[in-house]
């Protein structure tokens, strides 16, 4: 049991670290490490059905229904990583962006192989959800600045939290990058570092709303349209890769409500063109080495956790006690 809790804690730490980096999704880490579907189905348990479980089976039944043996170490890992990684990520993004993006580019690219090999009943029409996922991943960042037009800073934080947490559940969609596109990334990271209770409370409220709604949608899709949903996730992951390409040039941006720069479009370069245009070294050997390290890490973790990546028994919609105890 202790070994399982430690493993879940480390997976949570990986998710938290990934979500602190704009362009990387904690959902990708969850999928690669074999806990994605358990995560989605467990989150869905937090709702009115929990009251029924508590009345029917008491505290012990409620703990099983909510799968707290999974939730507690996972959340502990995520929170510990977010608090500890916040300073490190800011430093790496400022001083070593090529190396950071190179590692995560390899990690996310390998995730396409991991997600794409799961469907066993693939049909040609599954190309449609794949294309939809690809287009949505490309379109979402350009739509995010519209959130800043809501006017009320409190409402913006709540809506931003709901969007960001929903993105956390989608492999290939970075909640941090969407926060950056909404102009909220710096605000939220500063709030985490300074433990601003008011700001974090509003953002957390939005996260709760997003989790409640989006987890139920994803759980239903995985239960009744499993292969099509996995292909949609592949599209999201492929669509997120350009955001992580190390050698790029910002060509279009806009200023947020607090004067911060919100990136909207990049021009993607070869390492040679990057050096010519920016005057900075492309650091090709180091970046390629870190890309390969990201690929190797994903494939290794996927091989170790392959049996756990399937939908756990008892997670079908409507299975109250069985779902809580077997997820």
Secondary structure in CASP SS format (residue, H / E / C, confidence):
PFRMAT SS
TARGET T0000
AUTHOR 0000-0000-0000
METHOD secondary structure of the structure
MODEL  1
X C 1.00
X H 1.00
X H 1.00
X H 1.00
X H 1.00
X H 1.00
X H 1.00
X H 1.00
X H 1.00
X H 1.00
X H 1.00
X H 1.00
X H 1.00
X H 1.00
X H 1.00
X H 1.00
X H 1.00
X H 1.00
X H 1.00
X C 1.00
X C 1.00
X C 1.00
X C 1.00
X C 1.00
X C 1.00
X H 1.00
X H 1.00
X H 1.00
X H 1.00
X H 1.00
X H 1.00
X H 1.00
X C 1.00
X C 1.00
X C 1.00
X H 1.00
X H 1.00
X H 1.00
X H 1.00
X H 1.00
X H 1.00
X H 1.00
X H 1.00
X H 1.00
X C 1.00
X C 1.00
X C 1.00
X H 1.00
X H 1.00
X H 1.00
X H 1.00
X H 1.00
X H 1.00
X H 1.00
X H 1.00
X H 1.00
X H 1.00
X H 1.00
X H 1.00
X H 1.00
X H 1.00
X H 1.00
X H 1.00
X H 1.00
X H 1.00
X C 1.00
X C 1.00
X H 1.00
X H 1.00
X H 1.00
X H 1.00
X H 1.00
X H 1.00
X H 1.00
X H 1.00
X H 1.00
X H 1.00
X H 1.00
X H 1.00
X H 1.00
X H 1.00
X H 1.00
X H 1.00
X H 1.00
X H 1.00
X H 1.00
X H 1.00
X H 1.00
X H 1.00
X H 1.00
X H 1.00
X H 1.00
X H 1.00
X H 1.00
X H 1.00
X C 1.00
X H 1.00
X H 1.00
X H 1.00
X H 1.00
X H 1.00
X H 1.00
X H 1.00
X H 1.00
X H 1.00
X H 1.00
X H 1.00
X H 1.00
X H 1.00
X H 1.00
X H 1.00
X H 1.00
X H 1.00
X H 1.00
X H 1.00
X H 1.00
X C 1.00
X C 1.00
X C 1.00
X C 1.00
X C 1.00
X C 1.00
X C 1.00
X C 1.00
X C 1.00
X H 1.00
X H 1.00
X H 1.00
X H 1.00
X H 1.00
X H 1.00
X H 1.00
X H 1.00
X H 1.00
X H 1.00
X H 1.00
X H 1.00
X H 1.00
X H 1.00
X H 1.00
X H 1.00
X H 1.00
X H 1.00
X H 1.00
X H 1.00
X H 1.00
X H 1.00
X H 1.00
X H 1.00
X H 1.00
X C 1.00
X C 1.00
X H 1.00
X H 1.00
X H 1.00
X H 1.00
X H 1.00
X H 1.00
X H 1.00
X H 1.00
X H 1.00
X H 1.00
X H 1.00
X H 1.00
X H 1.00
X H 1.00
X H 1.00
X H 1.00
X C 1.00
X C 1.00
X C 1.00
X C 1.00
X C 1.00
X C 1.00
X H 1.00
X H 1.00
X H 1.00
X H 1.00
X H 1.00
X H 1.00
X H 1.00
X H 1.00
X C 1.00
X C 1.00
X H 1.00
X H 1.00
X H 1.00
X H 1.00
X H 1.00
X H 1.00
X H 1.00
X H 1.00
X H 1.00
X H 1.00
X C 1.00
X C 1.00
X H 1.00
X H 1.00
X H 1.00
X H 1.00
X H 1.00
X H 1.00
X H 1.00
X H 1.00
X H 1.00
X H 1.00
X H 1.00
X H 1.00
X H 1.00
X H 1.00
X H 1.00
X H 1.00
X H 1.00
X H 1.00
X H 1.00
X H 1.00
X H 1.00
X H 1.00
X H 1.00
X H 1.00
X H 1.00
X H 1.00
X H 1.00
X H 1.00
X C 1.00
X H 1.00
X H 1.00
X H 1.00
X H 1.00
X H 1.00
X H 1.00
X H 1.00
X H 1.00
X H 1.00
X H 1.00
X H 1.00
X H 1.00
X H 1.00
X H 1.00
X H 1.00
X H 1.00
X H 1.00
X H 1.00
X H 1.00
X C 1.00
X C 1.00
X C 1.00
X E 1.00
X E 1.00
X E 1.00
X E 1.00
X E 1.00
X E 1.00
X E 1.00
X E 1.00
X C 1.00
X C 1.00
X C 1.00
X C 1.00
X C 1.00
X E 1.00
X E 1.00
X E 1.00
X E 1.00
X E 1.00
X E 1.00
X E 1.00
X E 1.00
X C 1.00
X C 1.00
X H 1.00
X H 1.00
X H 1.00
X H 1.00
X H 1.00
X H 1.00
X H 1.00
X H 1.00
X C 1.00
X C 1.00
X C 1.00
X C 1.00
X C 1.00
X H 1.00
X H 1.00
X H 1.00
X H 1.00
X H 1.00
X H 1.00
X H 1.00
X H 1.00
X H 1.00
X H 1.00
X H 1.00
X H 1.00
X H 1.00
X H 1.00
X H 1.00
X H 1.00
X H 1.00
X H 1.00
X H 1.00
X H 1.00
X H 1.00
X H 1.00
X H 1.00
X H 1.00
X H 1.00
X H 1.00
X C 1.00
X C 1.00
X C 1.00
X C 1.00
X C 1.00
X C 1.00
X C 1.00
X C 1.00
X C 1.00
X C 1.00
X H 1.00
X H 1.00
X H 1.00
X H 1.00
X H 1.00
X H 1.00
X H 1.00
X C 1.00
END
